């Protein structure tokens, strides 16, 4: 199985390397803001999207997701309406909300993508715990709901 992990230099991807063999591409290897760079990618069995994101990256998610048979995208509760009461910058929440919308839309047509909420991660131990948990479920995942799956609570996040 060939797997692409975006955000390859990030903390979550570093922890995933302990459990999942694949191509770990960071921004120096794969520019997700460049359509031509994405177009030139091979087709993968699976993409695990852990890149932090921006509006320019989100603009090209549909093209990126078309390069895989299965897609997993890590999001944040700030991309849901559950956490919009918090003070601080709203840009991160908007970026994640856009990611969520793009994944929902893609899944309505392809039935092969899943949003994952990893919970709050501060330490290497937190990242390792989530990476290990994900590594035990991703191969056999059934794409049955178009909702965010909470990896900490092992349940879908209710709307």
C-alpha positions in Angstrom: 0.0 0.0 0.0 1.5 3.4 -1.0 0.6 6.2 1.4 1.3 10.0 1.2 1.4 11.9 4.5 1.3 15.6 4.1 2.8 17.9 6.7 5.7 15.4 6.9 7.9 17.7 9.0 5.2 18.3 11.7 4.9 16.7 15.1 2.0 14.4 14.2 3.7 13.2 11.1 6.9 12.5 13.0 4.9 10.3 15.4 3.1 8.6 12.6 6.4 7.5 11.1 6.8 5.1 14.0 3.7 3.2 12.9 3.0 3.9 9.2 5.3 3.4 6.3 4.8 6.0 3.5 6.0 9.1 1.8 6.3 11.9 4.4 6.3 15.2 2.4 6.7 18.5 4.1 6.4 21.9 2.4 10.0 21.7 1.1 9.1 18.5 -0.8 5.5 19.1 -1.7 4.1 22.6 -2.1 0.4 22.2 -1.5 -0.2 25.8 -2.6 1.0 24.9 -6.2 -1.5 23.1 -8.4 1.2 21.9 -10.8 3.2 20.3 -7.9 0.0 18.5 -6.8 -0.9 17.5 -10.4 2.5 15.8 -10.8 2.0 13.6 -7.8 1.5 9.9 -8.4 -1.8 8.3 -7.4 -1.7 6.9 -3.8 -3.8 4.2 -2.1 -4.2 6.6 0.8 -3.5 10.2 1.7 -3.2 11.2 5.4 -3.4 15.0 5.5 -1.7 16.4 8.5 -0.4 19.7 7.0 -1.4 22.7 9.1 -3.0 24.5 6.1 -3.9 27.9 4.8 -6.4 29.3 2.4 -4.0 28.6 -0.5 -3.7 25.0 0.6 -7.4 24.6 1.1 -8.0 25.9 -2.5 -6.2 22.8 -3.8 -7.6 20.1 -1.5 -10.0 18.7 -4.1 -7.1 18.1 -6.5 -4.9 16.6 -3.7 -7.7 14.3 -2.6 -8.3 13.1 -6.2 -4.8 11.6 -6.0 -5.9 8.9 -3.5 -8.3 6.0 -3.1 -8.8 6.8 0.6 -8.3 10.2 2.4 -7.9 10.9 6.1 -7.6 14.6 7.2 -6.8 15.7 10.6 -8.8 18.7 11.8 -9.5 20.6 15.0 -12.5 21.3 17.1 -11.9 24.9 16.3 -13.1 24.0 12.8 -16.5 23.1 14.3 -19.1 25.4 15.8 -18.4 23.8 19.2 -15.3 26.0 19.9 -16.1 29.3 18.3 -16.9 30.9 21.6 -13.2 30.9 22.5 -11.4 34.2 22.3 -8.3 34.7 20.2 -7.5 34.6 16.5 -10.3 33.2 14.4 -8.1 32.5 11.3 -7.1 29.0 12.5 -10.8 28.1 13.1 -11.7 29.4 9.6 -8.9 27.4 8.0 -10.1 24.2 9.7 -13.8 25.0 9.0 -12.8 25.3 5.3 -10.9 22.0 5.4 -13.9 20.4 7.0 -16.3 21.7 4.3 -13.9 20.5 1.5 -13.7 17.0 3.1 -17.5 16.8 3.6 -18.1 17.8 0.0 -15.5 15.4 -1.3 -16.9 12.6 0.8 -20.4 13.2 -0.5 -19.2 12.4 -4.0 -16.4 9.8 -3.4 -17.4 8.2 -0.1 -13.7 7.7 0.7 -12.6 10.5 3.2 -12.7 10.9 6.9 -12.1 13.9 9.2 -10.3 13.1 12.4 -10.2 15.2 15.6 -7.0 14.2 17.5 -7.7 16.3 20.6 -5.3 18.8 22.2 -1.7 17.7 21.8 1.2 19.5 23.6 3.8 16.9 24.2 5.6 14.2 22.1 3.7 11.7 24.2 0.4 13.2 23.2 1.3 13.0 19.5 2.6 9.4 19.9 -0.6 8.4 21.6 -2.8 9.7 18.8 -0.5 8.3 16.1 -0.6 4.8 17.7 -4.4 5.0 18.0 -4.8 6.0 14.4 -2.4 3.3 13.2 -4.7 0.7 14.7 -7.8 1.8 12.7 -6.9 3.4 9.4 -6.5 0.2 7.3 -9.9 -1.2 8.1 -11.8 2.1 8.3 -15.3 2.0 6.9 -16.4 5.4 5.5 -20.0 5.3 6.8 -20.6 8.8 8.2 -19.8 12.3 6.9 -18.9 13.6 10.4 -15.7 14.3 12.3 -14.4 11.3 14.3 -13.0 12.1 17.7 -10.0 9.9 18.2 -9.8 10.6 21.9 -13.4 9.6 22.7 -13.7 7.0 19.9 -16.9 8.5 18.6 -18.3 10.9 16.1 -18.7 14.5 17.2 -22.4 15.3 17.3 -23.5 18.4 15.4 
